Amino acid sequence: MPDNSIDQIVAELEAIRDAVQARRLAQERDRAERDLPIKDLPYQPGASSERVASQAAAARSRVLDDWRETAADAAMGGENVFLHRPPGTITPPPPDWTEAEFLSKFTELLASRRSEGDLVVRVDHRDAEQVVAEGVFKSQFETGDSNGAYDPSLRATVEHANMSVPIEVGDHIRPIYGTVESSKEEANAAQSYGDVEFHLKPEVAQRSTMVFGDSLGSAYTGTADDAPVPIPMTGPVTDDQLMAALDTRGTRAYVETAMYGQPLDQRGLDYREIQVHGGLTISAVDHAVIGETNQPLWRDQEIATTLEGAGLRVEGLRPPVAASIDPEDIVRDSR
C-alpha cells in the first residue's frame, strides 16, 4: 500500500477523532448551560401586574358565567345536554352560595391543584433515545418540531408577554414544557405528547411555572392576551394570579368541581401544563415510565434498556414473554 494512502487513512481517523471530541465538548457545554436556578436566568418568569389583572378579570367573568349557567341547569330540572356527558346526567341543586363565597371556593380549588401531582415531560420513543444520548431536553426552537402545536413565532410571542422571556433569548434557555399529572385521566389527556414519561425530581418545581390548561390558550385564534398567565409552582400567589393562570376554554369542569366536588363532564378536569425554566437535563429526572404504546414489545424493552443505561429507574414496562416457554409446546398445543 502506498505511503500516501496510509497517510490519508491516518488523517481521516484523526479527523473523526477530533469531530467526536468536539461533539462531546459541545454536549458537555450544552449540559452545563442548563438546570440553571431562577436567579441565574436572563429573565424572571412572570408577567406585568397589568397583564395579570386583565387576564384574571377575563377568567373571573367566564367562571361566573359558567356558575350561573350550571345553577340555571339545575333550576330547569337539571338534565343537561352537553357534549361528553353521559345521557340523562342530572345537574344536582347548587350550593346556596353568594358570588363571593363561590369565588372563594373556586380559588381554593385552584390553589389545591397548583402543584398536586408529578411533574412530567413526555416524548416519543425516538426522542427518548436522543434525550439520553445528548443528556438534555430541547424545545421546538432547537428541534424544529413538536408533538403539540409547532409555531415558534406564536410560542415566542406568548412566552414574552406572559413569562417575560426575551424574544431573542438563547434557544437552550427557553422553557421546556410538560404536565402535572395526579390521575389516569390527566395522564390520558397528555398522552398525545409522547408515551415515554420522564418524571422530574420534586425540586424542579422551584424553577417551574404552570397554568390550568394550555399556556397558548385561545392565542391559537387570537393574541397573547387570550392566553393564561403562568404562575410559580412554589411560594405564595394571589387570587388574581390563580385566576389569570386559568385557560378560559376549560372553566366549566373547574366550576362544577368547586360546586360539587367533581366535574359532571365525564372527561374530567383538563390537564395542567408546566414550564421548566433554565433548561433541563436528564440529571433532573427521578424516573421514567413507559406508558401504553402502539410500539411492539421488543421496542419498549429496547427503550427501557437505553433509559436504564442512563441510570434511570423504569416503570410501566409490559412484562416480557416467559423465556421458559418452549416454542415446540406452542406448536403441539395448536394441533
N, C-alpha and C positions, 0 to 999 in steps of 0.2 A: 504494500500500500504506500503510495507517495507520501512524503512528509507533509506536503501542503494539505492533504486530506485529513491527516491526524490533527494538524493544527486547527483545521476548520471544525472538526468534531469537538476538540477541547474548547474552542471559542464558543461554540453553540451550547455546550454543557455549562460553561461559566455564565453565559447569558441567562440560561434557565435558572441557575442557582441565584444569580443576582435578582432576577424577577421574583422568585419565590421569597427571598429575604425582604425585598421591597414591599411585597404584598403583606407579609407578616408584620412588618413595622407599621404599615398603614393601618392594619386591623388593630394593632395594639394602641396606636394613637387614637383611632376611632373609638375604641372602648374607653380609653382614658378620658375622652371628652363627653362621656355620658354618665348617667346616675349622679348628676350634679344636684347638690342641695339647692333649695329655693334661693338662699342668699347669694349664690354664685351665678344665678341666671341673669342674662342681659335684659330681663323684664320681670315684673312682678305680676303673676297671674291675677286677673280681676278686671272689672270694668269700672267706668266712672259712676259716681253716685247718681248722676242724672240718668244714665243708661239703666242702672238697676231699678230706680224708681219708676221709670217709664215701662219697663218690662213687667215689673211687679203689678202695676196698675192694670195692664192689659190682661195678665193672668188672673188677677183677682176678679175682674169683671167677668171673664169667661167662667171661672169657677162658680161665682154666684148665679150666673145664668143656668148652669147645669144643676145647681142645688135647687133652684126654683122649678126647673123642668121635672126633676125627679120627684119633688113634692107634688107637683101637678099630676104626674102619672099616678101616684098613689091616690090622690083625691078623686080621680076619674075612674076608679075601680081597680087600678093597679096593674092591668095586663098590658105589658109593653110589646112593641112590635119591632124593636131594634135588631139590626143585623147582628149575628154571632150569639144571640141569646137563645136559650132553649125555648121551644114553643110553649106558650102558656105560662111563662115566667110571670109571677105576680110581684109587683113592687110593694114591699111592706110599708105600713104607715111610717112616715118620717119622724124622727125625734122632735119633740117640741122645743126647738132651739130658736133663739134670736139669731139675727145675721152675725152679730159679733161672736156669739157662742159657737156658731158653726165654723166661722173663720179660725177661731182659736183651736178647735178640734182638728181642722184641716192642716194648719201649720204644725200641730203636734205630730200628725201622721207623717208629714214630710220630714220633720226633724228626726223621727224614729227610723226612717228609711234611708237617711243620708249616707250612712256607712255600714248598714246591715248587710253582711254577706262577704263573699270572697271577691277580690279584685282579679279580673280575668282578662287576658289578652288572647284572642283566638286567631289562629292562622290555619291554612290548609296544609296537607302533608308536605307538599313541595317546599312551601315557605318555612315549615318547621325545620327541615333539613338545613335550609340556608341560615336560619337564626342560630342553629347550633354551630354551623361552620364558621360564621362570622362573629358569633358571640353577642350580637346586638339586634334589637328590633328596629325596623325602619318604617317611616311613614310613607304615604303615597308620593310625597315630594321627592323622596330618594328612589323608590322602587318603580315609579311610573305606572302603577296600577293599584287597584283596591278591590276588596271583596264587598265593599259598600259603595257609596257614591264617589266616583272618581271625578273630582272637579277641583283641582288645586287652586284655581283662581277664587272660586267661591269660598273654599275652605280657608284660604289665607285672609280673605276679607272678614269672615266671621271670627277667626282667631284674633284678628287685630281689634275688632270692635268689642268683642265680649271677653277676651282674655289678655288684652294688651300685648299680644305677640307682635313684634315689629314686622312689617311687611317684608323687609329684607333680611330677617334673621337667618342664620345658617340652617339648612335643612335638617342637620343632625340634632339641632336643639328644639325643633318643633315638637309639639305634643305627640305622644303615642296614645292611640285610642283603644279602649277596652270597655268592659262592662262590670257592674256589680251584680253578683248572682247569689241569691239565697234560696231559690226554689227551682224545681224542674221546669216550671212554666217560663221563668226568666231565662234559664239555660236554652230552652227550645226557641225562645224569641231571638236569641243571639246566635243560633247555630249557623245561620247563613254566612256568618263572618269566618267560619272555619270550624273543623271538627277536632282540631288539636288545641287543647286548652292549656295555657300557661297561667297557673295560679300564682299570683305575686305574693311576696312577703308582706306582712302587715305594715311594716314601716314605710312601704312605698306610698301609703295613704298620706303621709306627711308632706309629700310634694305632688299631690294629685288634687284635681278638681272634679266635679261631677254635675250632671244635670239629670232631671227626671224625664227621660225620653231621649230624643236625638238632639245633639248640640246644633245641628243645622236647622232643625225645626221646620218652620214654614219658609225659611230662607230659600228653599228649593224653588218656590214660586214667587217669592217676594224679595226682601232685602235682609241684611244682617239684623235690622231692627225687629224682624219677625222671629228671631231665634232666641232660645233661652240663654240666660247668662250663667255660666258655670260658677259653682261656689266651692270653697275649700272643703275637703273631706274631714278635716280635723279643725279643732278650735271653734270659738263662738261665731255664730252668724245671726243676723237679724231676721225677723219675719219677712221683710221686704226681699232679702236675699234668697230666702227659701222659695218665695213665690216667683221671683224672677228666674229661678232655675227650672221652672216647670214648662215643659213642652206643651203649649196650649192646644195641640191637636189631640191630646190624650187625657184630658182632665176628667172626663165623666167617670172613669173607673176609680180615680182617686177620690172624687166626690162621694161616690157610693160606699167606698171603703171607710171614709171618715164617718159616714152616716150609719152604716150597718155592720161594719167590721169586716166586710168583704165586698168585692165588686160583684154586681149582678151579671156583668158581661162574662161569659164563660172563657174568654181569652185571658182573663186575669189582668193584673196591672202590667203596664208597659215596662220594657226593660229600662235599666238605668245605665247611662254612659259615663265612663270616666275618661279623664285626660291626664296622662302622666307627663309631668314637665321635667326638663333637664335630661332628656334621653333615657334609654332603658337598655340594660344589658341582661344577659342570661343569669348573671350573678344575683339579680333581684328576684329570681323565680324561686318559689318554695317547692312546687312540684308540678307535674304535668298530668293531664287527663286526656286519654284518647276516647272521645265520645262515640256515639253511634254514627257509623260511617257507611258509605257505599263502596269502600275500598275492600279488596279481598283480604282475608285474614293474614296472609303472609306479608302484605304491605303494612298492615297495622303493626305486626310484630317487628318488621324492619325499622319502622319509625321508633318503636319503643326501644329497640336496641341502640339506635342513634341517640335518643334522649338520655338513656341510662349511661351511655358512654360519656355524656357531658356531666355526669354526676347528679342527674335529676331522678327523683322518685317518680315512677309512672303508675297511674291508677286507671281503672276502667277498661283495661285491655281484655278482649274476649279470650277465654281460655283456649289453648291450642288443642288440636285433636290428640287424644291419648296416644303416645308412642307405642304403647303395648298392644294396640290393635293390629292383628295380623291381616294384611290385605287378602290372604287366601281365605280367611274366615268370612270376610265380606262376600267373596265370590261364591263360597259354598252355601251361605245363607240365602243367596239370591236365586239359587237353582230351584 
